[in-house]
Amino acid sequence: MRPDLFEAPDYYNLDDLFSEEHLLVRDAARQWVKRDVSPIIEEYAQKAEFPKQIIGGLAEIGAFGPYIPEEYGGAGLDQISYGLIMQEIERGDSGVRSTASVQSSLVMYPIFTYGTEEQRKKYLPKLATGEWMGSFGLTEPNHGSNPSGMETKYKDMGDHYLLNGAKLWISNSPFCDIAVVWAKNEEGRIHGLIVERGMEGFTTPETHNKWSLRASATGELIFDNVKVPKENLLPNKSGLGAPLGCLDSARFGIAWGAIGAAMDCYDTALRYAKERIQFGKPIAATQLQQKKLAEMITEITKAQLLAFRLGQLKNQGKATTAQISMAKRNNVEMAIKIAREARQVLGGMGITGEYSIMRHMMNLESVITYEGTHDIHLLITGADITGMPAFQ
């Protein structure tokens, strides 16, 4: 892969709206991606392997639970800082951002929000440093967009719970030390359980032959009569609203992350178009290429403003699920369209590993599907504005 020459577009001077802390956090993440991710990520994507050596660096830049209070090992940052870190990581690779998203929003967040003080003290500091890695079990083989139909169940056996079931499409599962698993009790109520590596009957087979998120580890979570200690139940929230609250946090991060992927594709295409000479002039001087590039920067700018305002609302505790859905859906669609257009600007070179664009394009096919599919997010907005859910 070529040297990372990335320069971030900021057409509407959004940097003026960020605090000094925001800029410090973002720039630290940006420099880390250039130094530690960009030089190796193409090789690992080609090998379909997650580069575990970057886990320590992810922890150092605050990617694991940045908004978790410092007393539990987090960075104590606000939601905009979280978004900016996700943006910079996804500028490098969506698979690496997925690893951080899961650790922060889907593992640390529920333990912090729904867990006991003992659970917070036991798990959060080790998750924050990356000593322990986590995964999140909601999606099942027969239940994707309809998680309420889940079949994973647990029984009260007196001194422990007995867990049975399976979860599919689980980021980090092959190497996770713990999993936050959502399952139904005997009354059919959904609760969260912390399952630990080494518990008998708990296995995590890896999913192979992916064309997307190849530098990220994906797998299953299988529970065959797993004995889970009673103190591993997350007691402070139950029902489907508990895992969906985690998804709100993850979707918020994705709305920012997708901007990073789009920025990288735009920046690559702009630089290439200025340097590529055809018919005696740079292709950037032609109307059709300028149209592509002008539309890209316009859409990126709109997405930046959407994410920034959502970050303000999230900081104030006012961001609704539907508002988060709108941003996730809009920004991922923006990014995938820009990846496709940018690929065309590069012509045949766009499909090679010398450039990041094709990798981003393939990764975004997963991002547009996970954490709520593109269509489901549309229906969440539709239900919000009409008061009539179309997916029930």
C-alpha positions in Angstrom: 0.0 0.0 0.0 1.2 3.6 -0.7 2.3 6.0 2.0 -0.6 7.5 4.0 -0.8 11.1 2.8 -4.3 11.7 4.2 -5.5 15.3 4.7 -8.9 15.7 6.3 -11.5 17.8 4.4 -13.2 20.5 6.6 -15.1 22.6 4.0 -17.3 24.3 6.6 -14.6 24.9 9.2 -16.0 22.5 11.7 -12.8 22.6 13.6 -13.9 26.0 14.9 -16.8 24.2 16.7 -14.7 21.6 18.4 -13.2 22.1 21.8 -9.4 21.9 22.4 -9.9 18.5 24.0 -11.9 17.3 20.9 -9.0 18.4 18.6 -6.3 16.8 20.8 -8.2 13.5 21.0 -8.9 13.4 17.3 -5.4 14.4 16.2 -3.9 11.7 18.5 -6.1 9.1 16.9 -5.3 10.4 13.4 -1.5 10.2 14.0 -1.9 6.7 15.5 -3.8 5.5 12.5 -1.2 6.9 10.1 1.7 5.3 12.1 0.3 2.0 13.2 -2.7 1.0 11.1 -2.2 2.3 7.5 1.2 0.6 6.9 -0.2 -2.9 7.8 -3.9 -2.9 7.2 -3.9 -3.9 3.6 -1.7 -7.0 4.4 -4.0 -8.1 7.2 -7.1 -7.5 5.0 -5.6 -9.7 2.3 -4.8 -12.4 4.9 -8.3 -12.0 6.4 -6.7 -11.6 9.9 -7.2 -9.1 12.7 -3.9 -7.4 13.7 -4.0 -8.1 17.4 -0.8 -6.1 17.9 -2.8 -2.8 17.6 -5.0 -3.6 20.6 -2.7 -1.7 23.0 -2.6 1.3 20.7 -6.4 1.4 20.5 -6.5 1.5 24.3 -3.9 4.2 24.4 -5.9 6.6 22.1 -9.0 6.1 24.3 -10.9 3.9 21.8 -12.1 1.5 24.5 -14.8 3.2 26.5 -13.8 6.8 26.0 -16.9 8.1 27.7 -16.6 5.6 30.7 -15.5 7.5 33.8 -11.8 7.5 34.7 -12.5 5.6 38.0 -13.3 2.5 35.9 -10.4 2.9 33.5 -12.2 5.0 30.8 -11.0 8.3 29.5 -14.0 10.3 30.9 -14.5 12.0 27.5 -17.7 13.3 26.0 -19.7 11.8 23.1 -18.2 14.0 20.4 -14.8 12.8 21.4 -16.1 9.2 21.1 -17.4 10.1 17.6 -14.2 11.7 16.5 -12.1 8.7 17.6 -14.4 6.3 15.7 -14.2 8.6 12.6 -10.4 8.5 12.7 -10.2 4.7 13.2 -12.7 4.0 10.4 -10.6 6.3 8.2 -8.1 3.6 8.5 -10.4 0.6 8.4 -14.1 -0.2 9.2 -13.1 -3.6 10.7 -10.7 -2.0 13.2 -13.5 0.5 14.1 -15.9 -2.4 14.6 -13.5 -3.9 17.1 -13.4 -0.7 19.1 -17.2 -0.1 18.7 -18.0 -3.5 20.1 -15.6 -3.1 23.0 -17.0 0.4 23.9 -20.6 0.5 23.0 -21.7 -3.1 23.3 -19.5 -4.5 26.1 -18.3 -1.6 28.4 -21.5 0.4 28.0 -23.9 -2.2 29.2 -21.7 -3.3 32.0 -21.4 0.4 33.1 -25.0 1.2 32.6 -26.8 -2.0 33.5 -24.2 -3.7 35.8 -23.5 -3.8 39.5 -20.6 -1.9 41.1 -18.8 -5.2 41.5 -19.2 -6.0 37.8 -17.9 -2.5 36.9 -14.8 -2.8 39.0 -14.1 -6.4 37.9 -14.5 -5.9 34.1 -14.2 -2.3 33.0 -10.6 -1.5 33.9 -9.3 -4.6 32.0 -11.6 -3.9 29.0 -10.3 -0.3 28.9 -6.7 -1.4 28.6 -7.5 -4.1 26.1 -6.2 -6.8 28.5 -9.6 -8.3 28.1 -11.6 -8.1 24.8 -15.3 -8.4 24.7 -18.1 -9.4 22.3 -21.9 -8.8 22.2 -24.4 -11.6 21.5 -27.7 -10.4 20.2 -28.1 -11.5 16.5 -29.0 -15.2 16.1 -29.1 -17.5 13.0 -32.9 -17.2 12.8 -33.3 -13.7 14.3 -31.5 -10.7 12.8 -33.8 -7.6 12.3 -36.3 -9.3 14.7 -34.2 -9.8 17.9 -37.3 -10.1 20.1 -37.7 -13.6 18.6 -34.4 -14.8 20.1 -34.2 -18.5 21.0 -31.2 -18.3 23.4 -32.5 -19.1 26.9 -31.3 -19.6 30.4 -32.8 -21.5 33.4 -32.5 -20.7 37.1 -30.8 -23.8 38.6 -30.7 -22.5 42.1 -27.0 -21.5 42.6 -26.4 -20.7 38.9 -28.0 -20.1 35.5 -27.9 -22.7 32.7 -27.5 -21.0 29.3 -28.3 -22.6 25.9 -28.4 -21.1 22.4 -26.3 -19.6 19.6 -25.4 -16.1 18.3 -24.2 -15.3 14.8 -22.2 -12.5 13.1 -20.4 -11.6 16.3 -17.4 -9.2 16.0 -14.4 -10.1 18.2 -16.0 -13.5 19.1 -13.0 -15.7 18.1 -10.7 -14.1 20.6 -13.0 -12.5 23.2 -12.4 -13.0 26.9 -16.0 -12.1 27.8 -19.3 -11.9 26.0 -22.3 -9.8 26.9 -25.1 -12.2 25.9 -28.8 -11.4 25.6 -31.1 -14.4 26.5 -34.6 -15.1 27.6 -35.4 -16.3 31.1 -38.1 -18.9 31.7 -40.8 -16.2 31.6 -39.5 -15.0 28.2 -38.0 -11.8 29.5 -34.7 -10.7 27.9 -31.7 -10.2 30.3 -28.0 -9.7 29.8 -25.5 -12.2 31.1 -21.7 -11.9 31.2 -20.2 -15.1 29.8 -16.5 -15.7 30.3 -13.9 -17.5 28.2 -13.2 -20.9 29.8 -16.8 -21.6 31.0 -17.6 -25.2 30.0 -19.8 -25.5 26.9 -18.9 -22.0 25.6 -17.3 -22.0 22.2 -16.6 -19.2 19.6 -16.0 -20.7 16.1 -14.7 -18.2 13.5 -16.6 -17.1 10.4 -14.4 -17.5 7.3 -14.5 -16.5 3.6 -15.7 -13.0 4.1 -15.4 -10.4 1.3 -16.0 -7.6 3.8 -14.4 -6.6 7.2 -11.6 -8.9 6.4 -9.2 -7.3 8.9 -11.8 -7.9 11.7 -12.5 -11.2 13.5 -16.1 -12.4 13.2 -17.6 -15.6 14.5 -20.3 -17.3 16.5 -21.1 -17.7 20.2 -22.3 -21.2 21.1 -23.7 -22.0 24.5 -24.2 -25.7 25.3 -25.4 -26.0 28.9 -23.1 -23.2 30.1 -23.2 -22.7 33.8 -23.2 -18.9 34.4 -22.7 -17.6 38.0 -25.7 -15.6 39.2 -23.5 -12.6 39.9 -22.9 -12.4 36.1 -26.5 -11.2 35.4 -26.8 -7.5 34.5 -29.5 -6.5 36.9 -30.3 -2.9 36.2 -32.3 -3.2 33.0 -34.2 -6.0 31.2 -36.4 -6.4 28.1 -35.4 -5.6 24.5 -34.8 -2.0 25.5 -31.6 -3.0 27.2 -29.7 -4.3 24.2 -31.3 -1.6 22.0 -29.8 1.0 24.3 -26.4 -0.4 23.5 -27.2 -0.3 19.8 -28.0 3.4 20.1 -24.5 4.0 21.4 -22.9 1.8 18.6 -25.0 3.4 15.9 -23.9 6.8 17.0 -20.3 5.8 16.7 -21.0 4.4 13.2 -22.5 7.6 12.1 -19.2 9.3 12.8 -17.1 6.3 11.6 -18.6 6.3 8.2 -17.5 9.9 7.7 -13.9 8.7 8.2 -14.2 6.1 5.4 -15.7 8.7 3.1 -13.0 11.2 3.9 -10.3 8.7 3.0 -11.9 7.8 -0.3 -12.5 11.5 -1.2 -9.0 12.5 -0.2 -7.5 9.6 -2.3 -9.6 10.4 -5.3 -8.8 14.1 -5.2 -5.1 13.6 -4.9 -5.1 11.0 -7.7 -7.3 13.2 -10.0 -4.8 16.1 -9.6 -1.8 13.9 -10.5 -3.3 11.6 -13.2 -2.6 13.1 -16.7 -4.8 12.1 -19.6 -5.2 14.0 -22.9 -2.4 16.3 -21.8 -4.0 17.6 -18.6 -4.9 16.3 -15.1 -8.2 14.5 -15.0 -9.2 16.8 -12.2 -9.5 19.5 -14.8 -12.4 17.7 -16.6 -16.0 18.4 -15.8 -17.1 14.9 -15.0 -14.4 14.3 -12.4 -15.0 17.7 -10.9 -18.7 16.8 -10.6 -17.8 13.6 -8.7 -15.4 15.4 -6.4 -17.7 18.3 -5.7 -20.6 16.0 -4.9 -18.4 14.0 -2.5 -17.2 17.0 -0.5 -20.8 18.3 -0.3 -22.1 15.0 1.1 -19.2 14.7 3.5 -19.9 18.2 4.8 -23.6 17.6 5.3 -22.8 14.3 7.2 -20.2 16.1 9.4 -22.9 18.7 10.4 -25.4 16.0 11.1 -23.0 14.0 13.3 -21.9 17.1 15.1 -25.4 18.2 16.0 -26.2 14.6 17.0 -23.1 14.6 19.3 -24.4 17.8 21.0 -27.8 16.1 21.6 -26.1 13.0 22.9 -24.0 15.0 25.3 -27.2 16.6 26.6 -28.9 13.3 26.9 -31.5 14.3 24.4 -30.6 12.2 21.3 -33.5 9.9 20.4 -33.2 6.4 18.9 -34.8 7.7 15.8 -32.4 10.6 15.4 -29.5 8.2 15.8 -31.0 5.9 13.2 -31.3 8.7 10.7 -27.6 9.7 11.1 -26.4 6.1 10.9 -28.5 5.4 7.7 -27.6 8.7 6.0 -23.9 8.7 6.7 -23.3 5.1 5.8 -25.2 5.5 2.5 -23.2 8.7 1.9 -19.9 6.8 2.5 -20.7 3.8 0.3 -21.7 6.0 -2.6 -18.5 8.1 -2.3 -16.4 4.9 -2.1 -18.0 3.7 -5.4 -17.5 7.1 -7.1 -14.0 7.4 -5.8 -13.1 4.0 -7.2 -14.2 5.1 -10.6 -12.0 8.2 -10.4 -9.0 5.9 -10.0 -10.0 3.7 -12.9 -8.4 0.3 -12.8 -6.0 1.4 -10.0 -9.1 1.7 -7.8 -9.5 -2.1 -7.5 -5.9 -2.7 -6.3 -4.6 -2.9 -2.8 -2.3 0.0 -3.5 -5.2 2.2 -2.6 -7.7 1.9 0.3 -10.9 2.6 -1.7 -11.9 -0.9 -2.7 -11.3 -2.2 0.9 -13.5 0.7 2.2 -16.2 -0.1 -0.4 -16.3 -3.8 0.6 -16.2 -3.0 4.3 -19.1 -0.5 4.0 -21.3 -3.3 2.6 -21.2 -4.8 6.1 -21.6 -1.4 7.9 -24.7 -0.6 5.9 -26.2 -4.0 7.1 -25.1 -4.3 10.7 -26.4 -2.5 13.8 -29.7 -2.3 12.0 -30.0 -2.8 8.3 -30.4 0.2 5.9 -34.1 -0.6 5.4 -34.8 -1.1 9.2 -33.4 2.4 9.9 -35.7 3.9 7.3 -38.6 2.2 9.0 -37.5 3.5 12.4 -37.7 7.0 11.0 -41.0 6.1 9.3 -42.5 4.8 12.5 -41.3 7.9 14.4 -42.9 10.4 12.0 -46.1 8.6 11.4 -46.6 6.8 14.7 -47.3 3.6 12.8 -44.6 0.9 12.9 -44.4 -1.0 9.6 -42.1 -3.8 10.9 -44.5 -5.4 13.3 
